[in-house]
Amino acid sequence: MNARLLDQPTADTVRMSVAEARALGEAALCRIGFTQDEAAMVAEHLVDAATWGYEFAGLPRILVIADRPELQRPRQPVSVVRETPVSALLDGGNHVGYVSIPRAVEVVLDKVHGSGVAIVGLRNSWFAGRNAYYLERIARAGFAVVYFGSSTPTVVPPGAARKILGTNPLAIALPGKDNPFIFDMGTGAVMTGEIMLKSFLGEDFAEIVGINARGEPTRAASELKEGGVFPFGGHKGYGVSLAIQAMGLLAGSRFRLGEVSDFGSLFIAFDPELLMSREQFVAELDELLAKVKALPRQPGISEIRVPSERGFREREIRRREGILVNRYVVDRLNEICGAGRPA
């Protein structure tokens, strides 16, 4: 392994081991109202996101969660609203998605194991986190899965002066030879977590990615929170985002413009054995990915990667080396904990 660290620290960052980051996250989450078990679930998810290289989806999310109005509302156990042998609609009980979605994944696995197909929706929940985190578990169990996630208004349709759509992720995971094939994308030009982190730090984006509250183009993260972001890819991204928002209705996510909307999570999973042997599918997928990676490269390109390849690789490295967390975030979390420890 190269002696050079994957992530180079700066004066504004703190290096933490995975265990240290989880402990800090758990402590802060407990202080803002989560049970110990819930805090452990959320912190594990956040730190895993950081090991994949998504700093904005890691510990900084706790600062956003702490300010969400849903956190002050009563929470109930996740429950089944309606069910068939191949489907289920769950009520998230106003739990954050980091807590409620793993329960939906359990239902997906139970049904797909039993019938070969599972369609599971989750409503009355908020924040999903990194969708690949949930899909990895399903794909490692040997199943194919597609995920649609609708969320609160953040995205501005082309030509509009007001946000109405969520960043609405689409994710697909397939069982693979060594690691699953996972494609996970949001439909906004930038991620909500990026906006929140840059807003905390007083930073701007390098280019115009949305509008402010007056409908004027902006790259200021603080203004995007009140305005909105453009969809990725113009009209095509807008169409994908709108379709996913509509799919969220099937998960029981009601759309209320001007209010905090329900997040809708919809899983559609199936056993590859319905179409061919799992072994054959995994072998053919491995061959396809190998052919993609073996394509001739343009000048200056060292490698052709496939979705999630970098993330799996870097996760193993960061589990050993630790992760970098912005010093401001560490200080804020320590304040929440009341520990008063210097970073």
N, C-alpha and C positions, 0 to 999 in steps of 0.2 A: 504494500500500500504506500502511496505517496506520503511523505512525512508532512507535507503542507496540509494544514487543516482545511476541511471543506468550507467552513465559514470563518472569515477573518474578523476578529473583534475590533471594535472602534471605541472611542471615548464614550459613545452614547449607548453601548450595549453591554450586557452582562452575560457571561457564559454560565449556564446551569446544566447540571446533569439531568437526565430524564427524571430520575427519582426526586431531585430537588425541585424541579419545575412542577411535578405532580403534587408534591407536598405543599408548595406555596399556593398552587391553584386550589387544592382541596381546602386548605385553611381559609382562604378568602371566600370561597363558595359557601362554606359552613357559616361564616360570619354574616352573609347576606341572605341566609334563610334556607339553604339546602341541608338535607340530612347528610350524615356521613356517607351513606351508601350512594346517594345521589351525587354528592360532591365528587366521590371517587370516579363515578361513571363519566361525569362531565370533564373532569380534569384529564382523565386518560384519553378521551377523544381530542381535547384541545392540544395536548402535548404530542399526540400522534400526528396531528395536522402540522405542528411545527417541525417534526422530524422529516416530514415530506417537503419542507421548504416553504410552507405557507405561514409565515410569521403572523400575518394579519388574522388568520383563522385560529391562532393559538391562544396564549394567555391574555392578549389584549381583549378578547371577546368577553372576558369576565367584567371588564369595565363597562361594556355595552349592556350586558345582562343586568348588571346592578341598577341601571337606570331605566329598565323597561317597566312600564306600568303593570304588565301581566304578573310581575314578580310579587306585587302587593295583593293580588287577588287570590281567593281560596283555591286550593288544588285538591283534586280528587283522584283516586286510583284510575289508571287507564282501564277502560271497559269496552266490551263488545256491544255495538249498537244493533247490528244485524249480521247474519252469518248464513252461509251455505257450505256444503262440503268443499267448494273451491274458492270461496270468497269470504271476506269479512270487512266490515266498516268499524273502525275503532274510534272512541272518543278519548282524546289525549288528556282530559281532565285539567286543562290549563297548565300542563307540565311543559317545560322547555323541551324542544325536540331531542336534545342530547339524552334525555331521560325517557321520553315517550316512544321515540322511533325504534330503539332496541326492542321494545315490546312488540311493535309491529313486525319487526324482522323475525322474532320468534314465531309469530303466527304464520308468516310467509313460509318459513321452513317447515312448520308442522303440516301445513296444507299441501305444499309441493311434494313433501315426502310421501304423503298419503294418496294424493290423486294425480300427481305429475304437473298440476297447474295451480297457481295461486294468484288471486287478484285481491290485494289488501289496501284499503285506504285508511288514512288517519286524519282526523279533524281536531279542532279545539286544542291546538298546540302552537308553539311559536319557536322560531329559529330551528333550522335543521342541522346546521353544522356542515361538515364536509361529507357529501353524499357517498363518495367512494368508500368511506369508512364502513358504512352499513352494507354496501353492496359487496365488499370484499368477503364478508362472512358468508353471504349467500353463494357467491361464485366458488369459494373454497369448499363449500359443501357439495359442489358438482352441478349447480344449476345456473341457467341463464336468467338474467333479470334486467328489466327496464324500469327506470324510476323517473317520475315526473314530480316536481315540487313547485307549487305556486306559493307566492308570498306577498308581503305588503307592498303597496305602491312605491316604486323606486324608479321605474323606467318610463321614459317619454317616447311615445310613438313618433315616427318621422313627421315633422311639420307641426306637431302639437306644442303647446306652451305650458303643459301641465302633466305631471306624472300620473300614471294609472295602472301600470303593470308592475309585477315583481321582477326581481332578477332571475326568477324562474328557471332553476337548473334542470337539465336533462342528463341522465347518466345511464350507461349500459355496462353490464359486467358479464363476462363469460368465463367458464372454467378453463384454465390453461395448464400447460405442462409443469412449469415451476411456480409461476405466479399467475393470478387471473389476468385477463385482459379487461381493463377498466377505462372507460371513457367518461369523463365527468366535466360538464361545462355549465357555466351560468350564461344567461342570455343578455346581460347588461354589458356595456363596453368596459366597465370595471366592476370589481366585486364590492359588495356592501362592506365587507370587512376592511377592504383597502381604504374606502372612504372614511370609515370610523377611525382607523388608526392614523391616517394622515390628518384628519381633523383634530384628533387629540394632540398630535405633534406640531400642528400649525403649518403643515406642508401643503403644497399644491401638486397637481398632476403635471406632467411634462407637456401635455397638449390638452386641448379642449375636449372634454368627454361628456358634457351635459349642459344643463341650464341652471340659472339661479331662480329664486322665487319670482322674479320679474319676467322670466322667460328668456333671459339673455344668455348667450353662450358663456361658459365659464370653465376654468380648470381648477378653481379653488374648492378643496374638499369641503370646507365649512359651508360653502354656498350650495353645493350639491345636495347636502342633507335636506335643505328646504326646497330646492328646485327639483332636480332629477337627472338621471344619466341617460345617455342615448343607448339604444340596443346595439349589440355587436352586428356588424355586417349590414347596416342599413335596413332596408325593407325586408330582407330575408330573415334577419335576426328578430325583427319586430313580429313577423309572422310566426316564427317558432315560439317566441315569448307569449304571444296571444293564445296560441294553441295549447301551451302548457297551462296557462291561466284557466282556460276552459276545462282542461283535464282535471284541474284541481277541484272544480265543481263536483265531479264524480266522487271525490274523496270527502265531500261534505263541507268544503271550504266556501263559505259565503263571502261575496265581494261587497264591501261597504266603502264606497269612495269617501274620503275624508276621515275615516276611522282606521284604527289598527285592525286589519283584516285577519281572519283566520289563515294560518298556513295550511296548505293541503299537501299531503304526501300520498302518492299512489305508486304501489309496487305491482308489476306484472311479471311473474316468474314462471318458468316451466323447466321440465326435465328434458335435456337434449335427447334422452332415450326415446321420447315420443317420435322422433324423426330419424335418428340413427344412433348407433352405439356411442356412448360417451367417449370411449377410447378413440373411436374413429374421428369424432369431432375435434377432440383435443389435438390429435395428430395433424389433422388438416389445418386447424387454426395455427398450430406451431409452424407448419410449412409455409402458410401464407405470410406470417409475420417475418419469418426468416428471409423470404423472397423480397419483402419490402425493405428490410435492413440491408440486403445485399445489392440493392440498386446502385448504379454508378452515381457518384456524388459530384456536386458542383464544386468549383474551386473554393477552397477555404472552409469546406464543410468536413468535419472530422467523423461525424456519425449521423446516421438516420435513425431516429428514435421512434418508438411506437408509444401510444398513450399509456401513461403510468410507469413506463420503464424507468425514467429518471427518479420518480418518487420512491419506487421500491428500492432502488440502488442507494439513494441518499438516506433513506430511513435507516438502513443498516449502519451506515457511517455515523449518523447523528446519534443513534442509540449508544454508540461507543464514545463519541467525542463530546456529546452534549449539544445543546441548542443555544442560540443567541437570542436574548430577549431585550427589547429596548429598555434602557435604564429608567425612563419615565414610567413605563408600565410596571416594572418591578417595584419602584418607589410607591406607586399608587396602590398596588396590591398589598404591600407591607403596611401602608396606612390603614387599609381596610381591615387587615388582620390585627392591627394595633400592636404589631411587634416592634416597630420603631427600629428595625435593623438597618444599618447603612448598606447600600448596594455596593 
